Amino acid sequence: MTATKGLEGVVATTSSVSSIIDDTLTYVGYDIDDLASNATFEEVIYLLWHGALPNKSQLEELTKQLAENAEIPAEVVNHFKTYPIDKVHPMGALRTAVSLLGLYDEEADVMSEDANYRKAIRIQAKIPTLVTTFARIRQGKEAVAPRTDLSFAANFLYMLSGNEPTAIEEEAFNKALVLHADHELNASTFTARVCVATLSDIYSGVTSAIGALKGPLHGGANEQVMKMLTDIGSVENVEPYINEKISQ
């Protein structure tokens, strides 16, 4: 008998959403390199939700819905201000805030397909506002309201800094969003599926997924990468940094 870690080698479900075969990640059959080079994050959202890329009118409608639902309740903003800022991990704040959003959604417990889609729009639209609002509050700054005339990526950067991003900043962040949009049946995806399989609401499912993502063996690994890049500082420090780590 052998023991495996987590779900390694265990068939939990089959999915047509995304696939990693050898070194190639695909979303609904589209190579991630093609999507990162040519697609907006809004197009990828539509692709993952509907199984096909949107036409012009479908993309415009989704973009409009996301923009119109980006604001968060004032109660959530004020709730952030009660957190012990110097002790709260940003992922912990996000987890709690998404759960709190459910209390202000009149359709939170409505389980129809149409209601769940509307809630998915609202959650997708509001998460960037939650993240940027908490980021600014923990820096002692006031939150920046979302704009309806910017792309999803540009709006995030605008709310984070208060300044409209450059074209290259917008492009870089759009690519990052596309690349991180889905990665098969990872820990947070599996956690969300288990939660909603009990017929719990979508806010509970996303909250539980964020809880799993917070762990150092999942999303926390990306946090360590960011710390490493901060430690490196500049391109000329890359090789010495790597050599030092190897020698340890």
N, C-alpha and C positions, 0 to 999 in steps of 0.2 A: 504493500500500500504506500501511496505517496500523498503528501500534503502540498497544497498550492496556496499561494498568497491571494487573498481577496477572491475575485471571480476568474482568475486566470484559468483558462481552459474550460470554464463552465458556460454552457449555452443558456443564457437568461432570456434572450429574445432575438428576433430577426428584425432588421431595420433597413429601409431604403433611404434613410436620411443622409447618413454619412458613412464612409468606410475608409479604413486604413489598411492597405495591402502593401507589404514590403515597406517602401519609403514614400508611398504615394497616398495622400489624403484627398478624398473626393467628397463633394456635397451633391447628392442626388445625381451622381455620375459626372459632375463637372470637376475637372482637375483644379485643385486649390491654387496652383500657380496662375492658371488662366483667370480665375475669379479675382485673385489679389491684384492682377495687372489691369483688369478691364471692368470690374464690377464695383458698384457702390455698395456700402453696407446695407442700405435700404433694399437694394435688389437681392442681396443675400438673405435678408430677413424673409422676404417674400418667397424666395426659392426654398428655404428650409420649412416654411409653414405650408406652402402649397404644392411643392414638388415640381415646380417649373418657374423659370424666370418670368418676370412680369412684362407685359407690353407697356406702351407709354402711358395709357390711361390708368392702368392698374398701379403702376409705379407712382404716378401723380397722386392717386387716391390714398395709397399707403403713406406717402410722404406727408400729405395733408393731415391724415389722422394722427400720425406721430407728433407732428408739430402742435396740433391743437390739444393734445393730451399731456404735454411735457410739464406743465406746472404741477406743483405738489401743494397739498393743503398747508395753510399757515400753521396749523397745529403740529404738523410734522417738523417744520422748520424750528418752531419753538421747542419742540421736544429735543432736537439736537442740542440746543443751547443748555439743556439741563444735564447733559452727559459730563462725566469727569474727563474732560478733553485730554489731559495728559496721561490717562490710563486706558482709554478706550481704543481698541484696535479698529481701523476703518472697516474691516470686514464684519466685525461685530456690530458696528453702527449700521451698516447696510442691511445686515440680517434683521435687526430689530426694526429698522425703518420700513422695510418691505412688509413685514408682518403688520406694522402699524397702519400702512396704507389700506390694508384690507378692512380696517374698522371704518374707513371713510368711503368705502365703495358699496353703494346700495345693491349692487349685483353680486357681491362677494359670495353669497351662498346659492346663487342661481346657476344651475348646472347644465343649462341648455348649450348646444354647440355655439349658437350665435352669441350668447352671453359670455361664454368662455373666450371666444375670439375677441370680443370687445375688451375684456379684462386683460387679455394678452397684449393688445395694443396699448392699454393704459400702463401696464407694468413695464413694457419695453420702452415706452416714451418717458416714463418718470425715473427710471433707474439712473440715467446720466445726471438728472437734476438732483437726485438724492446724493450721489457720489460727490458732485461738485459743490453742493451746498454744505455738506459736512466738511469737505476739504477747506473751504473758505472760513467756516465758523471756527475750526480748530486753529486757524491762523489769525484769528481775531478780526476777520473781515466780514462784511455783510454779503449775503447771498446775491448772486446775479441771476435775474430772471431769464428764462429761455427766450429765444427769438424764433419766429416762425419763418424767417426768410433764409435760414442757414441749413446746410446739410446736417445729418445726424452727427457726423464726426466734427464738423466745424462748430456746431452748437455746443458740444461738450467742451471743446477747448476754449470757446468764448466764455462759457459759464465758469470755467475753472480760473481763467486769468482776468476776465473783464475786458479783454482785447480780442478783436476779430483775428483769427489766425491767418498766417500767410498760406498761399496755395500749397507750398511744399509741406507745411505742418499739417494741413488738412489731408493731403494725400497720404502722408505717412501714417496718420492715425486711422484713416479709413482702411488702409491695408492691415493694420494691427487688428482692427475690429473684425475684418473679414477672416483673417487667419485664426482668430480665437472663437469664431462663432459656434463651431461644433466639433467635437472630437470623439465620435462614436459613443459607446455606452460607458462613459467614465464614471467616477464615483458620484459626482453631483447629479448627473443625469439619472443614474440608477436610484439614488436616494429620492429624487423627485418622483420617479415612476412608482416606487414603493409607496410613497406618501399618498399620491393621488389615486392609487389603486384601491385605497380604502374608501374612495369617494369623498375624500377631504377636498377642500376648495383649492383653487389654483394659487392663492396667496400662501397657503400652507405648503404647497408643493415647492414653490420657488424659495420660500424661506428655508425649508429643509435642505434644498440644494445648495444654498449659500452657506449654510452651516457646514456641509460637507466640503465645499470649496475652500473654506477658511483653513482647513487642516494643512499642516506643513508638508504632508505627503501628496497634496493635490494642488490647489491654487497657491498655497503657501510657498510652493517651489518657485513660482514666478516671482514672488516677493523677494526670495533670496537672489534671484538673477538680477533684479533691480538694484539690490544692495551691492552686488558684485560690480555692476556697471558703475555705480556711484564711487565705489572704492578705486576702480581702475582710473576713472577720471578723464583720460585722454588716450588717443590712439597709440602714442609712443609708450604708454605704460602697459599695453596689453601683454607683450612678450615677457617682460620682467615679472608681471603679476602671475602669469600662467606658470612660468618656471619656478617661482617661489612656492606656488601651491603644489606643484608636482614633487618638489623636494621635501615637503613637510611629511 
